[in-house]
Structures are given as structure tokens and as C-alpha cells.
Amino acid sequence: MTDQILMDSFSRRVDYLRLSVTDRCDFRCVYCMAEDMEFLPRQQILTLEEIYQLAESFVTLGTRKIRLTGGEPLVRPGVVELCKRIAMLPGLRELCMTTNGSQLGKLAAPLFDAGLKRLNISLDSLDPVRFRELTRTGDLAKVIAGIDAANAAGFQRTKLNCVVMKDRNDHEINDLVAFAIDRGLDISFIEEMPLGVISEHSRAGAFYSSAQVRERIAERYTLIDSAESTQGPSRYWRLAEAPHIRLGFISPHSHNFCGTCNRVRLTVEGRLLLCLGNEHSVDLKAVLRRYPGDAKRLESAIIESMKLKPYRHNFELNDDVQVVRFMNMTGG
């Protein structure tokens, strides 16, 4: 191990990596991707061994938290064994995953046994018809069964992620909170992010702010502000009526969270994205494949890339496409 740490130009320590293992997904969520998606050919994506090598280098450089993302990470064959290998890296404190939950019925227990510590599960509606409309292909019953399988497997502090859209699912906010309370889950409500070209709806017209979500929750529950953090962009609150769960709010439009940013994203094609809302990136796949087995050269490229990390993103509330890549290409 080394005492090397990654620092950007603004003296922020970067110790959290969101690592995509696939751009593919079995859902086609309306805010995430187009209905007729073209995915990357196999030769353009990182192999599982390359993903492991990158994780190893980041942990050597002081990364303490890795979140596996996609697309949907659980549709990639071999992902459970990859989790087992990454979880064993000396110095890594937490290996997490963001998933749509569709595969958890069969994989929750193997993932838990492999050393995965925590799950974030996307859930935007409790109405089967609306869930199908928002995901285009998803089966709500299968996702709920997956959530229950995760609880049964022993996962703690599982969190639901809900993207709130005006006149689509905003009336379900408190039903989702009640669902989280009933199953002992945390829940975060997310403002839609302007990533990728979509035609299914107007992002400006569908915008529903975190403040509006809190107003809706306050109709039924008593909100208590909290200073808790999970090393991510969520601002947390508690409920007087259910203090065992946390409510998070991810607000890229209404509350810029960049000042304390400690994370970078690695796409499955090996691009290190230094910011969710900017195109600054470094091609680490090229380094891996030009200099196979040269960990020091890879680490040097990662260290140098920190100079490109901008201070903040600048999302605008309109229908202009500020970042062309879809969320499934970004990595969760």
C-alpha cells in the first residue's frame, strides 16, 4: 500500500470512484436513454480483468469507496466474481452498487457473500402500469421481489433512488416514502439531469425540485434536517415519525453540490470522467492496452488526470442538451 492520495486543483481529495461495468441495461428508462439504443461493441469495452486492474490502481492511490454502476451492472456476466476480487483489495472500505433491482432475486445473496456492502436500487413508481411506462420494459413485481431478496440476504442501509418528474410520478412521493419506511430502506429523490438527447418528454416541463418534494413530504411527515453524509451528493433529512430511515435529496439544478466533490467516474469504455456535467475526460483504456501490466504508468495517468477536474458543473433548466452522452454511458 502507499500513502499516495489523489488531489484535484481545488485541494479536494478524490477518494470515491464510480466504476461502470457495462453500458447495457434491461430497462429503457425515459430519463436515462432513448427507446432504441445502440450499445458499444464488445471490443470497445473494458474486460473484467481491465476493470479490476483499474480498481486496483485507484485503491492504491487512496480510493476508499467504489460504486459499481452501468447501464445495469447485473446484466454483465461475471460481475459477482468481479465484486469478490475488488472487495478484497487492501485499503478499500466500501464496495457498493447501483442497480435497477431486476436481477436481485437471484443475485442478492451471491453479491452479499462476495463482499458487496451496500445497494442503491432505482424505483420511480409503485404503480405497475406507470412503472412500465417510465422504464419501458420493467416489471415492478420483479424489482420489489429483488428489494425483498436484498433485505433477506443481509444488506443494510439499502437506498431507493427515485427520479421525480412533474405530472408523472410526483403524486407518488409519499407512497414511496411509506414503502421505504415499511421495509427499513433509505430513499433519495433526484432532480432529472440533462444527459443525452431525449424526445419522450420535455425536461424543463417535467422538472420537479427537491424543495417541492420536501413540501409534498411535509404534508404527511415531519422533516428533520441532518448533517449526515455517505460521500455522495445527497443532502439528508430524517423523519420524526420514522427516525430509522434517511431521506436524501440530490439537486443538481436547485442546490449545486460541487464544492465538496470527491468523486470521479470511469465509463465501461475506459474514459475517466472528471465531472458528471462536463466532458473533461482521460482515456485510461488506451494506457491499459498500450502498456499492459504497467501499473505505475496507469497510476501516473490517473494522478495527472486530476488537473482536468473542474470546480463545478453548470446544468441549465431548459431542454438544451448540455451533455450529449446518456446516463447509461456516464456510469450511474
C-alpha positions as a Markdown table, in Angstrom:
| # | Residue | x | y | z |
|---|---|---|---|---|
| 1 | Met | 0.0 | 0.0 | 0.0 |
| 2 | Thr | 1.0 | 3.6 | -0.5 |
| 3 | Asp | 0.1 | 6.8 | 1.3 |
| 4 | Gln | -0.5 | 8.4 | -2.1 |
| 5 | Ile | -3.8 | 10.4 | -2.4 |
| 6 | Leu | -5.5 | 11.9 | -5.3 |
| 7 | Met | -6.0 | 15.7 | -5.1 |
| 8 | Asp | -7.5 | 18.0 | -7.7 |
| 9 | Ser | -6.6 | 21.6 | -8.5 |
| 10 | Phe | -9.0 | 22.8 | -5.8 |
| 11 | Ser | -7.4 | 20.8 | -3.0 |
| 12 | Arg | -10.3 | 18.3 | -2.9 |
| 13 | Arg | -9.3 | 14.8 | -2.0 |
| 14 | Val | -10.7 | 12.4 | -4.6 |
| 15 | Asp | -11.3 | 9.0 | -2.9 |
| 16 | Tyr | -14.6 | 7.8 | -4.4 |
| 17 | Leu | -14.8 | 6.0 | -7.8 |
| 18 | Arg | -18.0 | 5.2 | -9.7 |
| 19 | Leu | -17.0 | 2.4 | -11.9 |
| 20 | Ser | -19.2 | 1.3 | -14.8 |
| 21 | Val | -19.1 | -2.4 | -15.8 |
| 22 | Thr | -21.5 | -2.1 | -18.8 |
| 23 | Asp | -23.5 | 0.4 | -20.8 |
| 24 | Arg | -26.2 | -2.2 | -21.4 |
| 25 | Cys | -29.4 | -2.4 | -19.5 |
| 26 | Asp | -32.6 | -4.4 | -19.4 |
| 27 | Phe | -34.7 | -1.3 | -18.9 |
| 28 | Arg | -35.0 | 1.8 | -21.1 |
| 29 | Cys | -35.9 | 4.5 | -18.5 |
| 30 | Val | -37.3 | 7.6 | -20.2 |
| 31 | Tyr | -34.9 | 10.0 | -18.4 |
| 32 | Cys | -31.9 | 7.8 | -18.9 |
| 33 | Met | -31.8 | 6.7 | -22.6 |
| 34 | Ala | -33.5 | 6.5 | -25.9 |
| 35 | Glu | -36.0 | 3.7 | -26.6 |
| 36 | Asp | -34.0 | 2.3 | -29.4 |
| 37 | Met | -30.4 | 2.3 | -28.0 |
| 38 | Glu | -27.3 | 1.2 | -29.8 |
| 39 | Phe | -24.8 | -0.2 | -27.3 |
| 40 | Leu | -21.0 | -0.4 | -27.6 |
| 41 | Pro | -19.4 | -3.4 | -29.4 |
| 42 | Arg | -17.6 | -5.8 | -27.2 |
| 43 | Gln | -14.1 | -4.8 | -28.4 |
| 44 | Gln | -14.6 | -1.2 | -27.3 |
| 45 | Ile | -15.5 | -2.0 | -23.7 |
| 46 | Leu | -13.1 | -2.9 | -20.8 |
| 47 | Thr | -12.6 | -6.6 | -20.0 |
| 48 | Leu | -13.4 | -7.7 | -16.4 |
| 49 | Glu | -9.7 | -8.0 | -15.9 |
| 50 | Glu | -9.1 | -4.4 | -17.0 |
| 51 | Ile | -11.8 | -3.2 | -14.8 |
| 52 | Tyr | -10.2 | -5.0 | -11.9 |
| 53 | Gln | -6.8 | -3.5 | -12.7 |
| 54 | Leu | -8.2 | 0.0 | -12.8 |
| 55 | Ala | -10.0 | -0.6 | -9.4 |
| 56 | Glu | -6.7 | -1.8 | -8.0 |
| 57 | Ser | -4.8 | 1.2 | -9.2 |
| 58 | Phe | -7.4 | 3.6 | -7.8 |
| 59 | Val | -7.3 | 1.9 | -4.4 |
| 60 | Thr | -3.5 | 2.1 | -4.4 |
| 61 | Leu | -3.9 | 5.9 | -5.0 |
| 62 | Gly | -6.2 | 6.3 | -2.0 |
| 63 | Thr | -9.7 | 5.4 | -3.3 |
| 64 | Arg | -11.7 | 4.2 | -0.3 |
| 65 | Lys | -15.1 | 3.8 | -1.9 |
| 66 | Ile | -16.1 | 2.2 | -5.2 |
| 67 | Arg | -19.6 | 2.0 | -6.6 |
| 68 | Leu | -20.2 | -0.4 | -9.5 |
| 69 | Thr | -22.7 | 1.1 | -12.0 |
| 70 | Gly | -23.9 | 0.7 | -15.5 |
| 71 | Gly | -26.2 | 0.6 | -17.5 |
| 72 | Glu | -27.4 | -2.2 | -15.3 |
| 73 | Pro | -24.3 | -3.8 | -13.7 |
| 74 | Leu | -26.0 | -7.1 | -13.0 |
| 75 | Val | -26.6 | -7.9 | -16.7 |
| 76 | Arg | -22.9 | -8.3 | -17.2 |
| 77 | Pro | -21.7 | -12.0 | -16.9 |
| 78 | Gly | -19.0 | -12.4 | -14.3 |
| 79 | Val | -20.0 | -9.4 | -12.2 |
| 80 | Val | -20.3 | -11.4 | -8.9 |
| 81 | Glu | -16.7 | -12.7 | -9.2 |
| 82 | Leu | -15.6 | -9.2 | -10.1 |
| 83 | Cys | -17.2 | -7.9 | -6.9 |
| 84 | Lys | -15.4 | -10.6 | -4.9 |
| 85 | Arg | -12.0 | -9.6 | -6.3 |
| 86 | Ile | -12.5 | -5.9 | -5.8 |
| 87 | Ala | -13.9 | -6.3 | -2.3 |
| 88 | Met | -10.7 | -8.0 | -1.3 |
| 89 | Leu | -8.4 | -5.0 | -2.3 |
| 90 | Pro | -6.5 | -3.9 | 0.8 |
| 91 | Gly | -7.5 | -0.4 | 1.8 |
| 92 | Leu | -10.9 | -0.3 | 0.2 |
| 93 | Arg | -13.5 | 0.5 | 2.9 |
| 94 | Glu | -16.7 | 0.1 | 0.9 |
| 95 | Leu | -17.8 | -1.6 | -2.3 |
| 96 | Cys | -21.4 | -0.6 | -3.4 |
| 97 | Met | -23.6 | -1.0 | -6.4 |
| 98 | Thr | -26.4 | 0.9 | -8.1 |
| 99 | Thr | -28.9 | -1.4 | -9.7 |
| 100 | Asn | -32.4 | -1.4 | -11.1 |
| 101 | Gly | -33.2 | -4.4 | -8.9 |
| 102 | Ser | -34.4 | -6.7 | -11.7 |
| 103 | Gln | -31.7 | -9.3 | -11.2 |
| 104 | Leu | -31.5 | -9.2 | -7.4 |
| 105 | Gly | -34.0 | -12.0 | -6.9 |
| 106 | Lys | -31.3 | -14.5 | -7.9 |
| 107 | Leu | -28.1 | -12.4 | -7.3 |
| 108 | Ala | -28.7 | -10.6 | -4.0 |
| 109 | Ala | -27.3 | -13.5 | -1.8 |
| 110 | Pro | -24.3 | -14.2 | -4.0 |
| 111 | Leu | -23.4 | -10.5 | -4.1 |
| 112 | Phe | -23.6 | -10.2 | -0.3 |
| 113 | Asp | -21.4 | -13.3 | 0.1 |
| 114 | Ala | -18.9 | -11.8 | -2.4 |
| 115 | Gly | -18.4 | -8.8 | -0.2 |
| 116 | Leu | -20.6 | -6.1 | -1.7 |
| 117 | Lys | -21.5 | -3.8 | 1.2 |
| 118 | Arg | -24.4 | -1.7 | 0.1 |
| 119 | Leu | -27.1 | -1.3 | -2.7 |
| 120 | Asn | -28.8 | 1.6 | -4.3 |
| 121 | Ile | -31.9 | 0.5 | -6.1 |
| 122 | Ser | -33.8 | 2.6 | -8.6 |
| 123 | Leu | -37.6 | 2.8 | -8.0 |
| 124 | Asp | -39.6 | 5.6 | -9.6 |
| 125 | Ser | -43.2 | 4.3 | -9.1 |
| 126 | Leu | -45.2 | 1.7 | -7.2 |
| 127 | Asp | -47.9 | 1.6 | -9.9 |
| 128 | Pro | -47.1 | -1.4 | -12.2 |
| 129 | Val | -48.5 | 0.4 | -15.3 |
| 130 | Arg | -46.7 | 3.7 | -14.6 |
| 131 | Phe | -43.5 | 1.8 | -13.7 |
| 132 | Arg | -43.7 | 0.1 | -17.1 |
| 133 | Glu | -44.3 | 3.4 | -18.8 |
| 134 | Leu | -41.3 | 5.0 | -17.1 |
| 135 | Thr | -38.9 | 2.1 | -17.6 |
| 136 | Arg | -40.5 | 1.0 | -21.0 |
| 137 | Thr | -39.6 | -2.7 | -20.2 |
| 138 | Gly | -39.5 | -3.1 | -16.4 |
| 139 | Asp | -41.6 | -5.4 | -14.3 |
| 140 | Leu | -42.4 | -3.8 | -10.9 |
| 141 | Ala | -43.1 | -7.1 | -9.2 |
| 142 | Lys | -39.7 | -8.4 | -10.1 |
| 143 | Val | -38.0 | -5.3 | -8.7 |
| 144 | Ile | -39.9 | -5.4 | -5.4 |
| 145 | Ala | -39.0 | -9.1 | -5.1 |
| 146 | Gly | -35.4 | -8.1 | -5.7 |
| 147 | Ile | -35.6 | -5.5 | -2.9 |
| 148 | Asp | -37.0 | -8.1 | -0.5 |
| 149 | Ala | -34.3 | -10.5 | -1.6 |
| 150 | Ala | -31.6 | -7.9 | -0.8 |
| 151 | Asn | -33.1 | -7.4 | 2.7 |
| 152 | Ala | -33.3 | -11.2 | 3.2 |
| 153 | Ala | -29.6 | -11.6 | 2.1 |
| 154 | Gly | -28.5 | -9.3 | 4.9 |
| 155 | Phe | -27.8 | -6.0 | 3.1 |
| 156 | Gln | -28.0 | -3.0 | 5.4 |
| 157 | Arg | -28.8 | 0.7 | 4.6 |
| 158 | Thr | -30.1 | -0.2 | 1.2 |
| 159 | Lys | -31.3 | 3.0 | -0.5 |
| 160 | Leu | -34.0 | 3.6 | -3.1 |
| 161 | Asn | -33.3 | 6.2 | -5.8 |
| 162 | Cys | -36.4 | 8.0 | -7.3 |
| 163 | Val | -36.2 | 10.5 | -10.1 |
| 164 | Val | -39.2 | 12.8 | -9.7 |
| 165 | Met | -41.0 | 14.1 | -12.8 |
| 166 | Lys | -43.8 | 16.6 | -12.6 |
| 167 | Asp | -47.2 | 15.1 | -13.5 |
| 168 | Arg | -45.7 | 11.6 | -14.0 |
| 169 | Asn | -44.8 | 10.3 | -10.5 |
| 170 | Asp | -44.8 | 13.4 | -8.2 |
| 171 | His | -48.1 | 12.3 | -6.6 |
| 172 | Glu | -46.4 | 9.0 | -5.5 |
| 173 | Ile | -43.7 | 10.7 | -3.4 |
| 174 | Asn | -45.3 | 9.9 | 0.0 |
| 175 | Asp | -46.3 | 6.4 | -1.1 |
| 176 | Leu | -42.6 | 5.8 | -1.9 |
| 177 | Val | -41.6 | 7.2 | 1.5 |
| 178 | Ala | -44.1 | 4.8 | 3.2 |
| 179 | Phe | -42.8 | 1.9 | 1.2 |
| 180 | Ala | -39.2 | 2.8 | 2.3 |
| 181 | Ile | -40.3 | 3.0 | 5.9 |
| 182 | Asp | -42.1 | -0.3 | 5.8 |
| 183 | Arg | -39.0 | -2.1 | 4.5 |
| 184 | Gly | -36.4 | -0.2 | 6.5 |
| 185 | Leu | -34.9 | 1.4 | 3.5 |
| 186 | Asp | -33.3 | 4.9 | 2.9 |
| 187 | Ile | -34.6 | 6.8 | 0.0 |
| 188 | Ser | -33.2 | 9.6 | -2.2 |
| 189 | Phe | -35.2 | 11.9 | -4.5 |
| 190 | Ile | -33.4 | 13.1 | -7.6 |
| 191 | Glu | -33.9 | 16.0 | -9.9 |
| 192 | Glu | -33.6 | 14.9 | -13.5 |
| 193 | Met | -30.3 | 15.5 | -15.1 |
| 194 | Pro | -29.9 | 16.8 | -18.7 |
| 195 | Leu | -27.7 | 14.0 | -20.1 |
| 196 | Gly | -28.3 | 12.7 | -23.6 |
| 197 | Val | -30.9 | 13.6 | -26.3 |
| 198 | Ile | -34.4 | 12.5 | -25.4 |
| 199 | Ser | -37.8 | 13.1 | -27.2 |
| 200 | Glu | -40.1 | 11.3 | -24.8 |
| 201 | His | -40.8 | 14.4 | -22.7 |
| 202 | Ser | -39.7 | 18.0 | -22.0 |
| 203 | Arg | -37.1 | 18.1 | -19.2 |
| 204 | Ala | -38.0 | 21.6 | -18.4 |
| 205 | Gly | -41.7 | 20.8 | -18.3 |
| 206 | Ala | -41.1 | 17.7 | -16.2 |
| 207 | Phe | -38.8 | 19.4 | -13.7 |
| 208 | Tyr | -39.7 | 18.9 | -10.0 |
| 209 | Ser | -37.4 | 20.5 | -7.5 |
| 210 | Ser | -36.1 | 19.0 | -4.3 |
| 211 | Ala | -37.8 | 21.8 | -2.4 |
| 212 | Gln | -41.1 | 20.8 | -3.9 |
| 213 | Val | -40.5 | 17.2 | -2.9 |
| 214 | Arg | -39.9 | 18.2 | 0.7 |
| 215 | Glu | -43.1 | 20.3 | 0.6 |
| 216 | Arg | -45.0 | 17.2 | -0.5 |
| 217 | Ile | -43.4 | 15.0 | 2.2 |
| 218 | Ala | -44.2 | 17.6 | 4.8 |
| 219 | Glu | -47.9 | 17.2 | 4.1 |
| 220 | Arg | -47.7 | 13.8 | 5.8 |
| 221 | Tyr | -44.4 | 13.7 | 7.8 |
| 222 | Thr | -42.2 | 15.9 | 10.0 |
| 223 | Leu | -38.8 | 16.5 | 8.3 |
| 224 | Ile | -35.7 | 17.0 | 10.5 |
| 225 | Asp | -32.6 | 18.4 | 8.8 |
| 226 | Ser | -29.4 | 16.2 | 9.1 |
| 227 | Ala | -25.7 | 16.8 | 8.6 |
| 228 | Glu | -25.1 | 13.1 | 7.7 |
| 229 | Ser | -23.1 | 12.2 | 4.6 |
| 230 | Thr | -22.4 | 9.0 | 2.6 |
| 231 | Gln | -19.7 | 10.6 | 0.5 |
| 232 | Gly | -22.1 | 11.3 | -2.3 |
| 233 | Pro | -24.2 | 14.4 | -3.5 |
| 234 | Ser | -27.2 | 13.7 | -1.3 |
| 235 | Arg | -28.3 | 16.1 | 1.4 |
| 236 | Tyr | -30.0 | 14.1 | 4.1 |
| 237 | Trp | -33.1 | 14.6 | 6.3 |
| 238 | Arg | -34.8 | 12.4 | 8.9 |
| 239 | Leu | -38.4 | 11.9 | 9.7 |
| 240 | Ala | -39.7 | 12.3 | 13.2 |
| 241 | Glu | -42.2 | 9.5 | 12.5 |
| 242 | Ala | -39.6 | 7.1 | 11.2 |
| 243 | Pro | -36.1 | 8.1 | 12.5 |
| 244 | His | -34.6 | 4.8 | 11.4 |
| 245 | Ile | -34.5 | 5.8 | 7.7 |
| 246 | Arg | -32.8 | 8.6 | 5.9 |
| 247 | Leu | -34.3 | 10.8 | 3.2 |
| 248 | Gly | -31.8 | 12.1 | 0.6 |
| 249 | Phe | -32.2 | 14.9 | -1.9 |
| 250 | Ile | -29.9 | 15.1 | -5.0 |
| 251 | Ser | -30.3 | 18.5 | -6.5 |
| 252 | Pro | -28.1 | 19.2 | -9.5 |
| 253 | His | -30.2 | 22.2 | -10.5 |
| 254 | Ser | -31.5 | 23.8 | -7.3 |
| 255 | His | -28.6 | 23.1 | -5.0 |
| 256 | Asn | -25.2 | 22.8 | -6.6 |
| 257 | Phe | -23.2 | 20.1 | -4.7 |
| 258 | Cys | -19.8 | 20.5 | -6.4 |
| 259 | Gly | -17.8 | 22.4 | -3.7 |
| 260 | Thr | -17.1 | 19.2 | -1.8 |
| 261 | Cys | -17.0 | 16.8 | -4.8 |
| 262 | Asn | -14.7 | 13.9 | -4.0 |
| 263 | Arg | -15.6 | 11.5 | -6.9 |
| 264 | Val | -14.8 | 10.6 | -10.5 |
| 265 | Arg | -16.5 | 8.3 | -12.9 |
| 266 | Leu | -15.0 | 5.6 | -15.2 |
| 267 | Thr | -17.1 | 4.6 | -18.2 |
| 268 | Val | -17.0 | 1.0 | -19.4 |
| 269 | Glu | -15.1 | 2.1 | -22.5 |
| 270 | Gly | -12.3 | 3.3 | -20.2 |
| 271 | Arg | -12.9 | 7.0 | -20.2 |
| 272 | Leu | -12.3 | 8.7 | -16.8 |
| 273 | Leu | -14.9 | 11.4 | -16.5 |
| 274 | Leu | -13.7 | 14.1 | -14.1 |
| 275 | Cys | -17.2 | 15.7 | -13.8 |
| 276 | Leu | -20.8 | 14.4 | -14.3 |
| 277 | Gly | -21.8 | 17.6 | -16.0 |
| 278 | Asn | -18.7 | 18.2 | -18.2 |
| 279 | Glu | -16.9 | 16.4 | -20.9 |
| 280 | His | -13.4 | 16.5 | -19.4 |
| 281 | Ser | -12.0 | 13.0 | -19.6 |
| 282 | Val | -8.9 | 10.9 | -20.0 |
| 283 | Asp | -8.7 | 7.6 | -22.0 |
| 284 | Leu | -7.4 | 5.1 | -19.5 |
| 285 | Lys | -8.2 | 2.2 | -21.7 |
| 286 | Ala | -5.6 | 3.4 | -24.1 |
| 287 | Val | -3.0 | 3.4 | -21.3 |
| 288 | Leu | -4.0 | -0.1 | -20.2 |
| 289 | Arg | -3.8 | -1.6 | -23.7 |
| 290 | Arg | -0.6 | 0.3 | -24.8 |
| 291 | Tyr | 1.3 | -0.6 | -21.6 |
| 292 | Pro | -0.3 | -3.9 | -20.3 |
| 293 | Gly | 0.8 | -4.7 | -16.8 |
| 294 | Asp | 2.4 | -1.4 | -16.2 |
| 295 | Ala | 0.6 | -0.3 | -13.0 |
| 296 | Lys | 2.9 | 2.6 | -12.4 |
| 297 | Arg | 2.2 | 4.2 | -15.8 |
| 298 | Leu | -1.5 | 3.7 | -15.2 |
| 299 | Glu | -1.3 | 5.4 | -11.8 |
| 300 | Ser | 0.7 | 8.3 | -13.2 |
| 301 | Ala | -2.1 | 8.8 | -15.8 |
| 302 | Ile | -4.7 | 8.8 | -13.1 |
| 303 | Ile | -2.7 | 11.3 | -11.0 |
| 304 | Glu | -2.2 | 13.6 | -14.0 |
| 305 | Ser | -5.9 | 13.5 | -14.9 |
| 306 | Met | -6.8 | 15.2 | -11.6 |
| 307 | Lys | -5.6 | 18.5 | -13.2 |
| 308 | Leu | -8.6 | 18.4 | -15.5 |
| 309 | Lys | -11.3 | 18.1 | -12.8 |
| 310 | Pro | -13.4 | 21.3 | -13.0 |
| 311 | Tyr | -14.7 | 23.0 | -9.9 |
| 312 | Arg | -18.4 | 22.5 | -10.8 |
| 313 | His | -21.0 | 21.6 | -13.4 |
| 314 | Asn | -23.4 | 24.1 | -14.9 |
| 315 | Phe | -26.7 | 22.4 | -15.6 |
| 316 | Glu | -29.3 | 24.8 | -17.0 |
| 317 | Leu | -33.1 | 24.3 | -16.6 |
| 318 | Asn | -34.1 | 24.1 | -20.3 |
| 319 | Asp | -34.4 | 21.5 | -23.0 |
| 320 | Asp | -30.9 | 22.1 | -24.5 |
| 321 | Val | -28.6 | 19.1 | -24.4 |
| 322 | Gln | -25.7 | 20.2 | -22.2 |
| 323 | Val | -24.0 | 16.8 | -22.2 |
| 324 | Val | -24.5 | 14.5 | -25.2 |
| 325 | Arg | -23.8 | 11.2 | -23.5 |
| 326 | Phe | -26.7 | 9.3 | -21.9 |
| 327 | Met | -26.7 | 8.4 | -18.2 |
| 328 | Asn | -26.1 | 4.7 | -19.1 |
| 329 | Met | -22.9 | 5.8 | -20.9 |
| 330 | Thr | -21.8 | 8.0 | -18.0 |
| 331 | Gly | -21.9 | 5.3 | -15.4 |
| 332 | Gly | -24.8 | 5.8 | -13.0 |
